[in-house]
Amino acid sequence: MHSMINPGTIHPPFANYSHGVLTGQGALFVSGQLGVLADGTVPDDAFGQAMACFGNVEQILFGAGLQKRHVVRINAFVTDREYLRPYMEARDCWISELELLPASTLVIVQGFARPEFKVEVEITASA
């Protein structure tokens, strides 16, 4: 049986979806997290948005009873080449304590639903 993971500590989903779905086999699929803080504010810079994304991801992991060490894949999207380095700095900070590094993909995209968003992060984790 699958469980929806929607922690009350982060901004609620923008539409009709779950922040995360935990499968009965212990796999966690996390929807793309934008750089939105719990109060709905959006940092102006790509690094701040990326850190907010990873903060949201961490809360979803905790909600599923998992930790960073359970992350097996990170997919990230930025809207401009200039945001690659700030994103990578935030990611590297977030995963710095991990011994087993997750697989990772980083893609430059045309844009997101709202123009102020610069970074989106989705992860897959496994218990």
Z-matrix of the N, CA and C atoms (Angstrom, degrees):
N
C 1 1.446
C 2 1.526 1 109.44
N 3 1.313 2 116.75 1 140.67
C 4 1.459 3 122.20 2 -179.28
C 5 1.525 4 110.28 3 -94.16
N 6 1.322 5 115.61 4 151.25
C 7 1.467 6 121.77 5 178.00
C 8 1.520 7 109.64 6 -123.97
N 9 1.332 8 116.57 7 137.18
C 10 1.457 9 121.60 8 173.89
C 11 1.525 10 108.19 9 -81.30
N 12 1.324 11 116.14 10 138.35
C 13 1.461 12 121.67 11 178.44
C 14 1.532 13 107.64 12 -118.88
N 15 1.322 14 116.25 13 108.11
C 16 1.463 15 122.79 14 179.16
C 17 1.530 16 109.04 15 -135.22
N 18 1.341 17 117.40 16 79.87
C 19 1.462 18 120.12 17 -176.43
C 20 1.530 19 111.98 18 -61.06
N 21 1.315 20 115.81 19 141.52
C 22 1.455 21 120.60 20 176.76
C 23 1.516 22 113.35 21 -75.55
N 24 1.330 23 117.09 22 -3.56
C 25 1.465 24 122.03 23 -178.00
C 26 1.523 25 113.27 24 -87.89
N 27 1.341 26 117.52 25 -4.78
C 28 1.464 27 120.90 26 178.02
C 29 1.522 28 108.90 27 -125.63
N 30 1.325 29 115.48 28 166.75
C 31 1.463 30 120.51 29 179.61
C 32 1.531 31 108.72 30 -60.28
N 33 1.330 32 117.75 31 137.08
C 34 1.470 33 119.22 32 -179.09
C 35 1.527 34 111.67 33 -64.65
N 36 1.325 35 117.43 34 159.75
C 37 1.466 36 120.24 35 177.04
C 38 1.534 37 110.79 36 -54.92
N 39 1.328 38 115.97 37 147.85
C 40 1.463 39 121.75 38 -178.72
C 41 1.525 40 113.07 39 -75.62
N 42 1.313 41 117.39 40 -18.05
C 43 1.468 42 121.04 41 -176.71
C 44 1.528 43 108.32 42 -145.63
N 45 1.310 44 116.24 43 -159.53
C 46 1.463 45 122.77 44 -174.63
C 47 1.533 46 110.87 45 -87.74
N 48 1.331 47 116.13 46 75.15
C 49 1.464 48 122.45 47 177.40
C 50 1.520 49 108.21 48 -154.48
N 51 1.315 50 116.64 49 170.08
C 52 1.466 51 122.64 50 176.87
C 53 1.521 52 109.49 51 -101.27
N 54 1.326 53 115.59 52 147.19
C 55 1.463 54 118.89 53 173.48
C 56 1.522 55 110.06 54 -62.73
N 57 1.322 56 116.61 55 -36.95
C 58 1.454 57 120.50 56 179.88
C 59 1.509 58 111.21 57 -149.86
N 60 1.320 59 115.00 58 155.09
C 61 1.465 60 121.49 59 174.33
C 62 1.523 61 107.02 60 -129.28
N 63 1.328 62 115.18 61 123.09
C 64 1.458 63 122.29 62 177.43
C 65 1.515 64 107.91 63 -101.30
N 66 1.335 65 116.36 64 121.92
C 67 1.459 66 119.99 65 -179.86
C 68 1.522 67 110.02 66 -82.02
N 69 1.313 68 115.35 67 163.36
C 70 1.458 69 120.96 68 176.80
C 71 1.519 70 112.73 69 -63.14
N 72 1.323 71 117.09 70 -19.36
C 73 1.464 72 121.55 71 179.11
C 74 1.528 73 112.25 72 -90.88
N 75 1.341 74 117.62 73 1.92
C 76 1.464 75 120.49 74 175.85
C 77 1.510 76 115.83 75 91.99
N 78 1.327 77 118.11 76 10.00
C 79 1.463 78 120.71 77 175.39
C 80 1.526 79 108.75 78 -89.35
N 81 1.321 80 116.18 79 138.09
C 82 1.456 81 122.01 80 178.11
C 83 1.516 82 108.91 81 -116.04
N 84 1.318 83 116.03 82 125.92
C 85 1.456 84 122.80 83 176.27
C 86 1.525 85 107.45 84 -111.78
N 87 1.336 86 115.90 85 118.95
C 88 1.461 87 120.83 86 -176.58
C 89 1.520 88 109.28 87 -106.26
N 90 1.329 89 115.56 88 126.53
C 91 1.460 90 121.59 89 175.66
C 92 1.522 91 109.70 90 -60.48
N 93 1.319 92 116.03 91 156.86
C 94 1.454 93 120.55 92 177.25
C 95 1.517 94 110.97 93 -54.41
N 96 1.318 95 115.45 94 125.61
C 97 1.462 96 121.50 95 179.46
C 98 1.519 97 109.37 96 -102.15
N 99 1.318 98 115.28 97 123.86
C 100 1.454 99 121.09 98 176.27
C 101 1.519 100 109.03 99 -89.39
N 102 1.313 101 116.44 100 166.69
C 103 1.458 102 121.59 101 -177.26
C 104 1.511 103 113.15 102 -78.70
N 105 1.316 104 116.59 103 60.57
C 106 1.463 105 122.46 104 -179.02
C 107 1.525 106 108.66 105 -111.03
N 108 1.323 107 115.87 106 128.53
C 109 1.459 108 120.59 107 176.38
C 110 1.522 109 109.66 108 -79.87
N 111 1.315 110 117.00 109 166.66
C 112 1.469 111 121.88 110 -175.57
C 113 1.525 112 112.42 111 -56.82
N 114 1.338 113 117.07 112 -31.87
C 115 1.465 114 120.41 113 -179.10
C 116 1.529 115 113.10 114 -85.25
N 117 1.331 116 116.62 115 4.54
C 118 1.460 117 121.22 116 177.53
C 119 1.515 118 114.97 117 90.80
N 120 1.326 119 117.61 118 -3.61
C 121 1.462 120 119.31 119 178.44
C 122 1.530 121 110.21 120 -78.98
N 123 1.338 122 114.62 121 155.25
C 124 1.462 123 121.85 122 -178.28
C 125 1.528 124 108.19 123 -122.56
N 126 1.329 125 118.75 124 119.89
C 127 1.466 126 119.89 125 176.04
C 128 1.530 127 110.40 126 -57.02
N 129 1.331 128 116.26 127 149.07
C 130 1.466 129 120.91 128 -177.51
C 131 1.524 130 113.21 129 -74.73
N 132 1.334 131 116.82 130 -30.52
C 133 1.463 132 120.17 131 -172.27
C 134 1.527 133 112.10 132 -103.18
N 135 1.328 134 114.91 133 158.32
C 136 1.468 135 121.06 134 -177.16
C 137 1.527 136 111.85 135 -64.37
N 138 1.335 137 118.07 136 -38.97
C 139 1.464 138 120.01 137 179.15
C 140 1.526 139 110.15 138 -62.80
N 141 1.319 140 117.15 139 -46.75
C 142 1.462 141 121.09 140 178.93
C 143 1.514 142 112.09 141 -61.20
N 144 1.335 143 116.22 142 -40.54
C 145 1.463 144 119.32 143 177.72
C 146 1.523 145 111.01 144 -66.02
N 147 1.326 146 116.94 145 -42.15
C 148 1.468 147 119.69 146 179.61
C 149 1.525 148 110.54 147 -63.22
N 150 1.325 149 117.31 148 -41.71
C 151 1.467 150 119.91 149 178.19
C 152 1.527 151 110.48 150 -63.79
N 153 1.336 152 116.99 151 -37.34
C 154 1.469 153 120.23 152 176.15
C 155 1.525 154 110.23 153 -64.58
N 156 1.336 155 116.74 154 -41.74
C 157 1.472 156 120.48 155 177.06
C 158 1.524 157 110.38 156 -56.98
N 159 1.329 158 116.43 157 -49.82
C 160 1.460 159 120.04 158 -178.29
C 161 1.526 160 111.65 159 -68.07
N 162 1.325 161 117.61 160 -32.48
C 163 1.460 162 119.97 161 174.27
C 164 1.518 163 111.24 162 -62.71
N 165 1.332 164 116.37 163 -42.28
C 166 1.465 165 120.71 164 176.91
C 167 1.526 166 110.85 165 -63.84
N 168 1.329 167 115.83 166 -45.14
C 169 1.465 168 120.69 167 178.74
C 170 1.527 169 110.07 168 -57.05
N 171 1.320 170 116.07 169 -43.42
C 172 1.469 171 119.38 170 -178.38
C 173 1.530 172 111.29 171 -63.33
N 174 1.321 173 117.28 172 -39.62
C 175 1.465 174 120.39 173 177.86
C 176 1.532 175 111.11 174 -64.76
N 177 1.322 176 116.86 175 -37.13
C 178 1.469 177 120.68 176 177.71
C 179 1.527 178 109.89 177 -67.84
N 180 1.328 179 116.70 178 -42.20
C 181 1.466 180 120.05 179 175.23
C 182 1.524 181 110.39 180 -56.88
N 183 1.334 182 116.86 181 -49.10
C 184 1.469 183 120.98 182 -179.93
C 185 1.521 184 110.37 183 -59.69
N 186 1.336 185 116.39 184 -40.37
C 187 1.463 186 120.61 185 179.47
C 188 1.518 187 112.75 186 -62.23
N 189 1.330 188 115.78 187 -25.89
C 190 1.463 189 121.42 188 178.60
C 191 1.529 190 111.92 189 -94.27
N 192 1.337 191 116.83 190 1.87
C 193 1.462 192 120.19 191 -178.15
C 194 1.517 193 113.04 192 78.03
N 195 1.332 194 117.08 193 21.76
C 196 1.462 195 121.89 194 -178.22
C 197 1.522 196 110.11 195 -115.93
N 198 1.332 197 115.26 196 172.97
C 199 1.461 198 122.45 197 179.29
C 200 1.521 199 109.07 198 -132.06
N 201 1.337 200 115.53 199 173.90
C 202 1.471 201 120.62 200 178.90
C 203 1.526 202 111.85 201 -52.67
N 204 1.324 203 116.59 202 -37.33
C 205 1.471 204 119.96 203 -175.94
C 206 1.523 205 112.43 204 -63.82
N 207 1.323 206 117.50 205 -13.96
C 208 1.460 207 121.29 206 178.74
C 209 1.533 208 113.02 207 -86.84
N 210 1.324 209 117.32 208 -7.92
C 211 1.470 210 120.97 209 -178.41
C 212 1.522 211 109.34 210 -71.67
N 213 1.327 212 116.33 211 126.77
C 214 1.466 213 121.16 212 179.68
C 215 1.527 214 112.33 213 -109.80
N 216 1.338 215 117.46 214 -17.33
C 217 1.461 216 120.02 215 -179.00
C 218 1.519 217 109.84 216 -152.30
N 219 1.339 218 115.22 217 138.05
C 220 1.463 219 122.67 218 172.56
C 221 1.525 220 107.56 219 -121.91
N 222 1.320 221 116.54 220 125.75
C 223 1.462 222 122.18 221 170.88
C 224 1.520 223 106.66 222 -112.84
N 225 1.322 224 116.96 223 127.50
C 226 1.460 225 120.19 224 -178.35
C 227 1.522 226 110.21 225 -130.67
N 228 1.316 227 113.60 226 151.59
C 229 1.458 228 121.65 227 -177.17
C 230 1.525 229 108.25 228 -135.68
N 231 1.323 230 116.82 229 132.12
C 232 1.461 231 122.20 230 175.44
C 233 1.525 232 108.19 231 -126.89
N 234 1.333 233 116.24 232 155.07
C 235 1.465 234 119.85 233 -174.95
C 236 1.519 235 113.75 234 -95.44
N 237 1.322 236 117.99 235 -0.17
C 238 1.464 237 119.88 236 179.94
C 239 1.525 238 109.02 237 -157.21
N 240 1.310 239 115.45 238 147.15
C 241 1.462 240 120.88 239 179.53
C 242 1.535 241 111.54 240 -57.33
N 243 1.331 242 117.51 241 -32.78
C 244 1.468 243 120.59 242 -179.15
C 245 1.527 244 112.64 243 -66.45
N 246 1.327 245 117.67 244 -14.32
C 247 1.465 246 121.30 245 179.83
C 248 1.527 247 112.72 246 -91.46
N 249 1.338 248 117.23 247 -4.52
C 250 1.465 249 119.90 248 179.58
C 251 1.527 250 111.36 249 -59.33
N 252 1.329 251 116.35 250 -53.02
C 253 1.468 252 120.01 251 -176.24
C 254 1.533 253 112.02 252 -63.41
N 255 1.348 254 120.28 253 -48.42
C 256 1.470 255 118.27 254 178.05
C 257 1.530 256 112.60 255 -59.58
N 258 1.336 257 116.57 256 -38.70
C 259 1.467 258 118.68 257 177.06
C 260 1.527 259 110.17 258 -61.82
N 261 1.345 260 116.89 259 -49.33
C 262 1.462 261 120.33 260 -176.96
C 263 1.526 262 111.52 261 -62.47
N 264 1.335 263 117.57 262 -35.64
C 265 1.464 264 120.29 263 176.59
C 266 1.528 265 110.75 264 -63.93
N 267 1.334 266 116.75 265 -42.09
C 268 1.471 267 120.50 266 178.13
C 269 1.526 268 110.69 267 -65.75
N 270 1.339 269 116.45 268 -44.75
C 271 1.473 270 119.99 269 178.88
C 272 1.518 271 110.83 270 -60.53
N 273 1.339 272 116.05 271 -47.36
C 274 1.460 273 119.88 272 -177.95
C 275 1.527 274 111.43 273 -63.19
N 276 1.320 275 116.99 274 -35.99
C 277 1.469 276 121.02 275 175.17
C 278 1.528 277 109.63 276 -63.38
N 279 1.332 278 116.59 277 -44.71
C 280 1.464 279 121.17 278 -175.99
C 281 1.528 280 112.33 279 -66.84
N 282 1.338 281 117.35 280 -35.70
C 283 1.468 282 120.49 281 -176.95
C 284 1.529 283 112.95 282 -98.72
N 285 1.325 284 117.88 283 7.01
C 286 1.472 285 121.45 284 -171.54
C 287 1.527 286 114.14 285 -57.74
N 288 1.320 287 118.02 286 -29.28
C 289 1.467 288 120.02 287 -176.98
C 290 1.530 289 113.20 288 -90.90
N 291 1.314 290 117.80 289 -0.99
C 292 1.463 291 120.33 290 -176.71
C 293 1.520 292 111.35 291 -82.38
N 294 1.318 293 116.26 292 138.32
C 295 1.463 294 121.21 293 174.19
C 296 1.523 295 110.51 294 -83.32
N 297 1.326 296 116.59 295 -42.11
C 298 1.459 297 122.01 296 178.58
C 299 1.523 298 107.71 297 -99.84
N 300 1.323 299 116.31 298 110.15
C 301 1.463 300 120.17 299 -178.20
C 302 1.526 301 110.25 300 -80.09
N 303 1.337 302 116.81 301 139.13
C 304 1.462 303 119.59 302 179.51
C 305 1.524 304 111.57 303 -74.02
N 306 1.323 305 115.53 304 159.22
C 307 1.461 306 120.37 305 169.30
C 308 1.526 307 107.05 306 -63.66
N 309 1.334 308 116.80 307 154.01
C 310 1.462 309 118.83 308 -175.04
C 311 1.520 310 110.95 309 -150.39
N 312 1.330 311 115.08 310 140.71
C 313 1.461 312 122.19 311 173.89
C 314 1.518 313 107.59 312 -130.80
N 315 1.335 314 116.86 313 138.73
C 316 1.462 315 122.40 314 178.26
C 317 1.523 316 108.14 315 -131.49
N 318 1.332 317 115.85 316 124.15
C 319 1.465 318 121.73 317 -173.82
C 320 1.526 319 109.58 318 -127.74
N 321 1.327 320 116.59 319 140.32
C 322 1.463 321 121.40 320 171.58
C 323 1.522 322 107.39 321 -90.71
N 324 1.339 323 116.11 322 127.44
C 325 1.465 324 121.61 323 -177.78
C 326 1.530 325 110.07 324 -118.40
N 327 1.316 326 115.59 325 165.09
C 328 1.463 327 121.89 326 -179.62
C 329 1.528 328 112.20 327 -65.95
N 330 1.328 329 117.38 328 -38.13
C 331 1.459 330 120.10 329 -179.42
C 332 1.512 331 111.13 330 169.16
N 333 1.335 332 114.80 331 176.91
C 334 1.459 333 122.50 332 177.75
C 335 1.524 334 109.09 333 -117.21
N 336 1.314 335 117.20 334 -177.72
C 337 1.464 336 121.99 335 -175.21
C 338 1.533 337 112.70 336 -61.33
N 339 1.325 338 117.15 337 -31.91
C 340 1.466 339 121.11 338 177.30
C 341 1.521 340 108.53 339 -121.85
N 342 1.328 341 117.41 340 137.81
C 343 1.468 342 120.64 341 -172.57
C 344 1.526 343 115.20 342 -65.07
N 345 1.341 344 119.15 343 -21.72
C 346 1.463 345 120.20 344 -178.91
C 347 1.531 346 113.06 345 -74.24
N 348 1.324 347 116.96 346 -15.25
C 349 1.464 348 119.72 347 179.97
C 350 1.522 349 110.67 348 -78.72
N 351 1.334 350 115.08 349 132.50
C 352 1.461 351 122.13 350 -178.58
C 353 1.526 352 112.79 351 -115.65
N 354 1.343 353 117.01 352 -23.75
C 355 1.468 354 122.61 353 -172.10
C 356 1.525 355 109.55 354 -138.56
N 357 1.325 356 115.74 355 142.31
C 358 1.463 357 121.90 356 171.00
C 359 1.522 358 107.81 357 -138.48
N 360 1.337 359 116.40 358 140.21
C 361 1.468 360 121.95 359 -178.37
C 362 1.519 361 109.05 360 -131.60
N 363 1.333 362 116.17 361 131.83
C 364 1.465 363 121.13 362 171.29
C 365 1.520 364 107.65 363 -126.37
N 366 1.313 365 115.78 364 148.86
C 367 1.464 366 119.18 365 -179.14
C 368 1.520 367 110.73 366 -134.38
N 369 1.319 368 113.32 367 161.15
C 370 1.456 369 122.50 368 168.89
C 371 1.523 370 105.93 369 -124.24
N 372 1.319 371 115.91 370 135.67
C 373 1.464 372 120.81 371 179.51
C 374 1.523 373 109.07 372 -132.98
N 375 1.313 374 115.26 373 160.07
C 376 1.458 375 120.19 374 -179.46
C 377 1.521 376 109.84 375 -145.40
N 378 1.332 377 114.82 376 133.13
C 379 1.469 378 119.66 377 -179.06
C 380 1.468 379 110.13 378 -70.91
